[in-house]
Amino acid sequence: MGVAVGFSVRPLLPQRGRLPLLVEASEPDTSLLAVFDELNALVDEHLLRDGGILFRGFKLDGAEPFRQFAASFGHPLLNYEFGSTPRTNVTQGVYTSTEYPAHQSIPLHNEQAYSRDWPMRIWFYSMIAARSGGETPIADSREVYRRIPAAIRERFVSKGLMYVRNFGNGLDVAWEDVFNTEDRAVAEAYCQAHGILCEWKDDGELRTRQTCQAVARHPVTGEMVWFNQAHLFHISNLQPEVRESLLDIVDEEDLPRNVYYGDGSPIEDSVLSEIRAVLDDCAISFPWQAGDVLMLDNMLSAHARSPFEGPRKVIVAMAQGHSQDEF
């Protein structure tokens, strides 16, 4: 596509389209922060069209410069509130990527699409690339929306989705970590402000229910995107032996997480299988290189994680919070 001062611009995988757009340093000692003004202009031009930009070959020395880079786009970095997976805070507004065991994969999803509030922008910084695997596959959420069978899409849209979460008990993230507090009243206030029904169970743990969108309209481009995490939260996402073991321990209503149609009726396993097949077909994967920074519009692009071998460290920042209730 061309060469600008300090970097070149082209699709990384032209056979798959323009996602992600590759912005590659012309010289290995080019600082990502030093050319920020030029990169910011490029982001303004391309992010909403392409959905994601991969910055490669630039000099970026650690978590703090990464934080500065993400924050320089003009929106305060967000705390990881009402999160669904274990993470560790690295520096202000910067977290580890999901801390699941290396052999596990994380399916494609848009960050916090299980909620009515989410970040519009998300950045990933590959500090250590795995020896094998460990990719962060991505997908165009507009394409996913178009390829979901019409009957399924219409059912999801008309019914909505209800996510049910049971925190703690050694089975999932503790509510204290999810709400960043040990004060029940603070957690309750967050839930009330965000349309989340919550109840304290007899064992002292917290259960929440929230009815959310299945699709969403991008507030700037006006495009429709597939925007939910039904395929992650549904019990069918578990391996059969894990599913069976969990149901031996707890009743269905006490599962760490599950999802239903918005009216509380069950979502058919076969429907989730069709959705997962579409996501698999839309996945775009490429190996990380140490120093890579991937910037995504969180509504236009979904992301995932492949299993890996060897050390791997990817850290994450998020910004520009939006609410479904604002649209």
N, C-alpha and C positions, 0 to 999 in steps of 0.2 A: 504493500500500500504506500510505502514511502519512508523517508528518513528525515527525522527532525534533529535539532541540535542535541546530541548526546544519546539518541535512541532511534530505533526503527520500529515500525508498526505494521503488523500483518496478522491475519488469522493464524492461530497455532495449528489448527487441523482443518485446512480449507475444504477437505472432502466432507467434513461434518458441518460446514457453515462457518459462522463468524464467532461462535462461542467456544472457547474464550478468545478475545482479541489479545495477541501477544505484543507487549511493548518491551523491547529488548535493548539493554544498554549497548552503545557502540564501543565503549571502553570499559574494562573491568573495574576501574577505580571510580566510576561515575556514581556519586552519592544520590540515593533516591530522594533525600531531602533537598539536595542542592538544585535539582531540576523540578522541584514541586510545582512551581507556577506553570511550567509547560505541561506537566502531567495533569494538573488540575483542569486546564483548558481541554485537554484530550478527553478526560473523564466526562466533562460536561457535554462533549460532542458525541461520545460513543456509548457510554454506559447504558443509557435508556434504550438504545437500539440493539446493542449486542448482548446486554445482560451481565457480562462479566469481563474483566480485564486481568491478564496475568503479567505482572512486572517481573522481569527476569534479568539476571546478570548485573543488577545494581548493588552497590555497597550499602549495607544496612547492618549496623553492629549491635544487635541485641534487642531486647524487649522494649527498652525505653525509646530508642529511635523509632521503632515500629509504632509505639503509642503516639509519638509526635506526628508521624506520617498520617496515621488514621485520623487524629484529632485535627489536623491541619485543613481538612475539608470543610470545617466550619460548624460541625455539630458536636456537642459534648458526647463523649463515649458513655455508653449505657452500662449500668450494673446488670448482672445476670440474675434478674428477678423472676420468680415463678418458673425457674428452670426445671428441666425434666431429667437431666443427667448429671453425674458427678464431674465437677471441674474444680480447678484450683486457681485462685487469684494470683496473677504474676506481678502485675503492677496496676496502678489505677486504671480501670476500664479495660484491662487486658487479662485474658483467662487462658488456661490450657484448653485444648480441644477435648472432647468427651473422653473421659478416662475409663474406657472399656478395655478388657483384655485384648491383646494383640491379635488373637485368632478370630475375634468376632468382627463381623462387618456391620456397618450402620447404613440402613437403606437411605435412598434419596429422600430429602425433606427440605422444606423451607423453615428457617429458624423460627421457633415459637409459633408455628402455624396452628398449634393446638390451643392457642389462646386468641383473645380478641385484640391483643396488643403485641406488636412485634417491631423489630428494627427494620428499617428500609435498606440499610447498608451493612455489609459484613465483610471483614478482612481476615485472611488467613496468612500466616507467616511461617514458612517452612524453615525452622532453625536447624533441624537435623533431619535429613531425608533417610527413610528406612533403607536397609540393605536390599530388601525385596518387598514389593507390595507397598501398602500404606498410601495409595493414591487417594485423592479427594475427588471422586467422580462428580460431575455436575450435569444439569439438564435444564433445558429451556421450559419453564413452567407454562408458557403460552402453547408450546407444542404439546405438552402433556395434556393440557385442557382440551385441545382440539382432538387428541387421539383417544381420550377416554370414551368408551361407547356412550352414545347419546342417552340411552335409557338409564344407565348408571348415573351419568352426570345429572340428569333431570331429577332422579330420585334423591341424590345427595343434596342438590340445591333446594328442593322443595321441603325436605325434612330437616336439613341441617344435621349437626353432629353434637353429641353430648359426651364429653370426656369425663371419666370418673377416675380419680386418683386416691390411693390410700398410701400415706407416707410412713416411712420408718419401719419398725418391727424387723429390722435386718433384711427386709426384702426390697426396699427402694430407698431413695434419698430421704433423709430426715426432714421434717417440715421446718426445723430450725435453719437448715442449710438452704432450703428452697426460698424461704422468706427473709433470710439474713437477719433473724431475730430469735430470741428465746422467749419473747413476750407474746402470749396468746392474743392479747388485745391488738397488737400490731399486725399479726397475721390476719385476724378477723377484719380489721379495718382495710387491709389491702384487698381482701376478697370482696368486701362490700363495695369498694370503689371500682372494682373491675367486673362486677356482675358474676361473681363466683359464689355458689352456694357452698357453705362449709359446715361441718359438724364434728364435734369432738366425740370420739367413740369411748366406750367404757374402759378400754385399755389405755386411754390418754392420748392415742394417736389421732391424726386428723384425716378426714375424708372430704374431698371437694368434688363438686360437679359444675361443669360449665358448658353451656350450649354455644357453639361457635359455627363459623362459616365453613362451607366445603369448597367454595370458590371465592375469588375476590376480584375486584376491578382495580387496576393500578391507578393511583390517584393522579398521576401525571400523564401517562400515555393513554389511559382509558381502556387498555387491553385487559381481557379476562384471563385469569391464571388459575390453574388447579392449586389450591392452597389449603391443605389440611394435613394432619398426620394420622389419619384413620388406620392406614396400613402399618404404622409403627405401634400404635397404642392397642390395637385389637389383639385379643389373646391368640389369634391365629398366627401372629408374628413370632410366637415362641416355637421352639423345636417341640415336637410332640411329647418327648419324654419330660421336658421341662414343664410344659403345660399340664401334663398329668400329675407330676409331682406337686406343682403349686396347688392344684385343685384338691389334692389329698391333704394339704396343710390348711387352706383357707377356703371359705365359700366364695362364689363368683363375685359377690358384691364387695369382698375384701381383697380382691386381687390388687397388686400394686398399681396397675393401670389397665384400663379397658376403655372401649368407646362403643357407643350405640348411636342409632339414629336419634335425631333431636327429640323424638317423642318417646324415647326409652326402649324402643323395639330393637331386637338384635340385628346386626349387620351380618349378612350371609358370608360365610368363608369364601364361597365361590366368587362373590363380587370383589372381595379383597384380592383374590388371586388374579382376576382380570386387571385390576388396577396395578398390581405389582408387575405384571407382564408389560404393561405400557411403560412404566417407569424404567424397567430394564432395557426396553428398546430405545428409550430416549437418552440413556446414560452416555456421557462423554468422559473418557478417562485418559489421563496422561500422567507420567511419572513426575513426582516432585524433584526439583533440584534444590540443594541447600541455598537459602537466600531468596527463594521465590516468594512473592507476595501476590495473592489472589484477591481481587476486590469484586464482590458480587452485589448486584441489586437483589435483595433478598426476596422480593416478590417475583421478579422475572426469572430467577435462577435458583434451582434447588441444589443441594450438595449432599454428599455421602462420605463414607470412609471404607476403604478396603482393608482386609486383614494384612498383617505385615510381619516381617522378621527383622530382628536387630533393633537398635535404638531408633526412636522416632520422636521428634518434638515439633508440634505445630501449635502455635498460639493464635488467639482469636480476639478481635475487637469488633464491637457493634455500635452503631450510631443511628440517629434520626428516627426516634421512636414514633410510631403511628398507631392509631386505634381504628379498628373496624367501625366503631361507633361514630367516627368522624366523617366517614365517607358518605 
